[in-house]
Amino acid sequence: MARVFNVRQGIGPEEDCLFRPMHEPLVSGPYKGECIDPVAFRDAVHLYYEMSGWDDQGKPTRGKLVDMGLEWLIA
């Protein structure tokens, strides 16, 4: 229900992101030089959408809403 609400408010896949510093290499610590690859992160987001029963824009599919008993949310 929360995702349907967010979609109706205009929130799309561009908001499913990390803060820019998360994609920059760490400067110290045991993971020094490591960062989250933006392309790999975007691929992971799309995989999450697929596993959740959402379309490529992060919108729950009609089938998923029916499966969850939320067909009354279908506009």
DRENLO-914276 format. One record per residue: x, y, z of N, C-alpha, C, CB in turn; residue in three letters. Coordinates in Angstrom, 2 decimals. Glycine has a CB too. Layout:
N
<pt <X, Y, Z>, <X, Y, Z>, <X, Y, Z>, <X, Y, Z>, ALA>
...
***
This chain:
75
<pt <0.82, -1.19, 0.00>, <0.00, 0.00, 0.00>, <0.86, 1.25, 0.00>, <-0.93, 0.00, 1.19>, MET>
<pt <1.97, 1.20, 0.73>, <2.85, 2.37, 0.80>, <3.43, 2.68, -0.58>, <3.98, 2.13, 1.82>, ALA>
<pt <3.81, 1.63, -1.32>, <4.40, 1.87, -2.63>, <3.37, 2.46, -3.59>, <4.98, 0.58, -3.21>, ARG>
<pt <2.13, 1.96, -3.53>, <1.06, 2.50, -4.38>, <0.85, 3.98, -4.04>, <-0.27, 1.70, -4.20>, VAL>
<pt <0.83, 4.30, -2.76>, <0.68, 5.70, -2.34>, <1.81, 6.55, -2.91>, <0.65, 5.80, -0.79>, PHE>
<pt <3.05, 6.07, -2.75>, <4.20, 6.82, -3.25>, <4.13, 7.03, -4.76>, <5.49, 6.12, -2.89>, ASN>
<pt <3.75, 6.00, -5.49>, <3.63, 6.11, -6.95>, <2.58, 7.17, -7.30>, <3.25, 4.75, -7.59>, VAL>
<pt <1.47, 7.15, -6.60>, <0.41, 8.13, -6.86>, <0.86, 9.55, -6.54>, <-0.83, 7.79, -6.04>, ARG>
<pt <1.82, 9.69, -5.67>, <2.37, 11.01, -5.31>, <3.49, 11.44, -6.25>, <2.87, 11.00, -3.88>, GLN>
<pt <3.78, 10.62, -7.25>, <4.79, 10.98, -8.24>, <6.19, 10.49, -7.93>, <4.82, 12.43, -8.39>, GLY>
<pt <6.33, 9.65, -6.92>, <7.64, 9.13, -6.57>, <7.94, 7.95, -7.49>, <7.71, 8.71, -5.07>, ILE>
<pt <9.04, 8.02, -8.19>, <9.40, 6.98, -9.14>, <10.77, 6.39, -8.86>, <9.37, 7.53, -10.54>, GLY>
<pt <11.29, 5.64, -9.82>, <12.56, 4.96, -9.61>, <13.74, 5.90, -9.39>, <12.85, 4.09, -10.78>, PRO>
<pt <13.64, 7.14, -9.83>, <14.75, 8.07, -9.62>, <14.94, 8.39, -8.14>, <14.52, 9.36, -10.41>, GLU>
<pt <13.90, 8.18, -7.32>, <14.03, 8.40, -5.89>, <14.56, 7.17, -5.15>, <12.69, 8.80, -5.31>, GLU>
<pt <14.61, 6.04, -5.81>, <15.19, 4.83, -5.21>, <16.69, 4.86, -5.44>, <14.55, 3.53, -5.83>, ASP>
<pt <17.36, 5.67, -4.65>, <18.79, 5.89, -4.86>, <19.50, 6.04, -3.52>, <19.03, 7.15, -5.74>, CYS>
<pt <20.80, 6.13, -3.59>, <21.63, 6.36, -2.41>, <22.19, 7.77, -2.48>, <22.77, 5.31, -2.31>, LEU>
<pt <22.66, 8.27, -1.34>, <23.35, 9.55, -1.35>, <24.63, 9.42, -2.18>, <23.66, 10.02, 0.10>, PHE>
<pt <24.97, 10.46, -2.92>, <26.15, 10.44, -3.80>, <27.42, 9.97, -3.10>, <26.37, 11.81, -4.36>, ARG>
<pt <27.68, 10.37, -1.84>, <28.91, 9.89, -1.19>, <29.00, 8.37, -1.07>, <29.02, 10.50, 0.18>, PRO>
<pt <27.87, 7.68, -1.12>, <27.89, 6.22, -1.03>, <28.56, 5.60, -2.27>, <26.46, 5.66, -0.87>, MET>
<pt <28.60, 6.37, -3.36>, <29.20, 5.89, -4.60>, <30.66, 6.35, -4.75>, <28.38, 6.38, -5.79>, HIS>
<pt <31.18, 7.04, -3.74>, <32.56, 7.51, -3.76>, <33.42, 6.62, -2.86>, <32.65, 9.00, -3.31>, GLU>
<pt <34.66, 6.36, -3.25>, <35.53, 5.49, -2.45>, <35.72, 6.00, -1.03>, <36.88, 5.34, -3.13>, PRO>
<pt <35.72, 5.07, -0.08>, <35.99, 5.42, 1.31>, <37.45, 5.80, 1.45>, <35.63, 4.24, 2.27>, LEU>
<pt <37.72, 6.75, 2.34>, <39.08, 7.26, 2.47>, <39.89, 6.57, 3.56>, <39.05, 8.74, 2.74>, VAL>
<pt <39.23, 5.82, 4.44>, <39.97, 5.12, 5.50>, <39.17, 3.91, 5.97>, <40.26, 6.07, 6.68>, SER>
<pt <39.77, 3.15, 6.85>, <39.10, 2.00, 7.43>, <39.35, 0.72, 6.64>, <37.64, 2.26, 7.53>, GLY>
<pt <38.76, -0.38, 7.10>, <39.01, -1.67, 6.46>, <38.49, -1.76, 5.02>, <38.39, -2.75, 7.26>, PRO>
<pt <37.59, -0.89, 4.67>, <37.05, -0.89, 3.30>, <37.57, 0.30, 2.49>, <35.52, -0.86, 3.33>, TYR>
<pt <38.71, 0.82, 2.88>, <39.31, 1.96, 2.18>, <39.36, 1.69, 0.68>, <40.72, 2.25, 2.73>, LYS>
<pt <38.92, 2.68, -0.09>, <38.92, 2.58, -1.55>, <37.68, 1.91, -2.12>, <40.13, 1.82, -1.98>, GLY>
<pt <36.86, 1.29, -1.27>, <35.66, 0.61, -1.74>, <34.51, 1.60, -1.87>, <35.28, -0.53, -0.79>, GLU>
<pt <33.61, 1.33, -2.80>, <32.40, 2.14, -2.96>, <31.32, 1.27, -3.60>, <32.68, 3.42, -3.82>, CYS>
<pt <30.12, 1.78, -3.64>, <29.01, 1.08, -4.27>, <28.93, 1.54, -5.71>, <27.66, 1.34, -3.52>, ILE>
<pt <29.08, 0.59, -6.62>, <29.02, 0.90, -8.05>, <27.60, 1.34, -8.41>, <29.46, -0.32, -8.90>, ASP>
<pt <27.42, 2.55, -8.98>, <26.08, 3.03, -9.30>, <25.33, 2.14, -10.30>, <26.17, 4.43, -9.86>, PRO>
<pt <26.03, 1.56, -11.25>, <25.37, 0.69, -12.23>, <24.91, -0.60, -11.56>, <26.33, 0.38, -13.41>, VAL>
<pt <25.77, -1.17, -10.72>, <25.40, -2.39, -10.01>, <24.24, -2.11, -9.05>, <26.60, -2.95, -9.23>, ALA>
<pt <24.23, -0.95, -8.42>, <23.13, -0.59, -7.52>, <21.83, -0.47, -8.30>, <23.44, 0.73, -6.80>, PHE>
<pt <21.85, 0.18, -9.44>, <20.64, 0.34, -10.26>, <20.14, -1.03, -10.72>, <20.91, 1.26, -11.50>, ARG>
<pt <21.05, -1.92, -11.09>, <20.66, -3.28, -11.47>, <20.00, -4.00, -10.30>, <21.88, -4.08, -11.95>, ASP>
<pt <20.54, -3.80, -9.09>, <19.97, -4.43, -7.90>, <18.57, -3.89, -7.61>, <20.89, -4.20, -6.69>, ALA>
<pt <18.37, -2.60, -7.82>, <17.05, -1.99, -7.62>, <16.05, -2.62, -8.58>, <17.10, -0.45, -7.82>, VAL>
<pt <16.43, -2.77, -9.84>, <15.52, -3.37, -10.82>, <15.25, -4.84, -10.51>, <16.10, -3.24, -12.24>, HIS>
<pt <16.23, -5.55, -10.00>, <16.01, -6.93, -9.58>, <15.02, -6.96, -8.41>, <17.35, -7.60, -9.17>, LEU>
<pt <15.16, -6.03, -7.49>, <14.23, -5.94, -6.36>, <12.81, -5.68, -6.87>, <14.66, -4.81, -5.39>, TYR>
<pt <12.67, -4.78, -7.83>, <11.35, -4.52, -8.42>, <10.76, -5.81, -8.98>, <11.45, -3.45, -9.55>, TYR>
<pt <11.56, -6.53, -9.74>, <11.10, -7.78, -10.36>, <10.69, -8.80, -9.31>, <12.19, -8.36, -11.26>, GLU>
<pt <11.50, -8.96, -8.28>, <11.21, -9.92, -7.22>, <9.97, -9.51, -6.41>, <12.41, -10.07, -6.29>, MET>
<pt <9.70, -8.21, -6.35>, <8.55, -7.71, -5.60>, <7.25, -7.74, -6.39>, <8.81, -6.30, -5.15>, SER>
<pt <7.34, -8.02, -7.69>, <6.14, -8.02, -8.53>, <5.78, -6.62, -8.98>, <4.98, -8.63, -7.78>, GLY>
<pt <6.81, -5.79, -9.19>, <6.61, -4.42, -9.64>, <7.10, -4.30, -11.08>, <7.33, -3.41, -8.71>, TRP>
<pt <6.62, -3.29, -11.80>, <7.10, -3.07, -13.16>, <8.45, -2.35, -13.12>, <6.06, -2.25, -13.99>, ASP>
<pt <8.99, -2.02, -14.29>, <10.34, -1.43, -14.33>, <10.38, 0.01, -13.82>, <10.87, -1.47, -15.75>, ASP>
<pt <9.21, 0.59, -13.53>, <9.15, 1.93, -12.94>, <8.88, 1.87, -11.43>, <8.06, 2.75, -13.64>, GLN>
<pt <8.88, 0.64, -10.87>, <8.67, 0.49, -9.44>, <7.21, 0.51, -9.03>, <9.39, 1.56, -8.72>, GLY>
<pt <6.31, 0.35, -9.98>, <4.88, 0.35, -9.69>, <4.39, -1.09, -9.53>, <4.07, 1.08, -10.82>, LYS>
<pt <3.72, -1.39, -8.41>, <3.20, -2.75, -8.24>, <2.27, -3.13, -9.40>, <2.46, -2.87, -6.91>, PRO>
<pt <2.45, -4.34, -9.92>, <1.62, -4.78, -11.05>, <0.22, -5.13, -10.56>, <2.27, -5.99, -11.76>, THR>
<pt <-0.70, -5.14, -11.49>, <-2.08, -5.51, -11.18>, <-2.13, -6.91, -10.56>, <-2.96, -5.46, -12.46>, ARG>
<pt <-1.39, -7.84, -11.15>, <-1.36, -9.21, -10.64>, <-0.87, -9.29, -9.21>, <-0.49, -10.05, -11.52>, GLY>
<pt <0.15, -8.50, -8.87>, <0.69, -8.52, -7.51>, <-0.32, -7.97, -6.52>, <1.99, -7.72, -7.44>, LYS>
<pt <-1.01, -6.88, -6.91>, <-2.02, -6.31, -6.02>, <-3.17, -7.28, -5.78>, <-2.56, -5.00, -6.61>, LEU>
<pt <-3.61, -7.98, -6.83>, <-4.66, -8.99, -6.68>, <-4.18, -10.12, -5.79>, <-5.11, -9.53, -8.06>, VAL>
<pt <-2.95, -10.57, -6.01>, <-2.36, -11.65, -5.23>, <-2.33, -11.31, -3.73>, <-0.95, -11.95, -5.72>, ASP>
<pt <-2.12, -10.03, -3.42>, <-2.03, -9.60, -2.03>, <-3.39, -9.18, -1.45>, <-1.06, -8.45, -1.92>, MET>
<pt <-4.46, -9.29, -2.26>, <-5.79, -8.89, -1.79>, <-5.97, -7.38, -1.75>, <-6.03, -9.46, -0.42>, GLY>
<pt <-5.19, -6.68, -2.55>, <-5.25, -5.23, -2.59>, <-5.81, -4.71, -3.91>, <-3.87, -4.65, -2.35>, LEU>
<pt <-6.67, -5.50, -4.55>, <-7.20, -5.09, -5.85>, <-7.98, -3.79, -5.77>, <-8.08, -6.18, -6.41>, GLU>
<pt <-8.45, -3.43, -4.60>, <-9.18, -2.17, -4.45>, <-8.29, -0.95, -4.66>, <-9.83, -2.09, -3.08>, TRP>
<pt <-6.96, -1.17, -4.67>, <-6.03, -0.07, -4.93>, <-5.81, 0.18, -6.42>, <-4.71, -0.36, -4.26>, LEU>
<pt <-6.30, -0.72, -7.27>, <-6.08, -0.57, -8.71>, <-6.92, 0.59, -9.22>, <-6.44, -1.89, -9.47>, ILE>
<pt <-6.22, 1.55, -9.80>, <-6.92, 2.76, -10.30>, <-7.47, 2.52, -11.69>, <-5.98, 3.98, -10.33>, ALA>
***
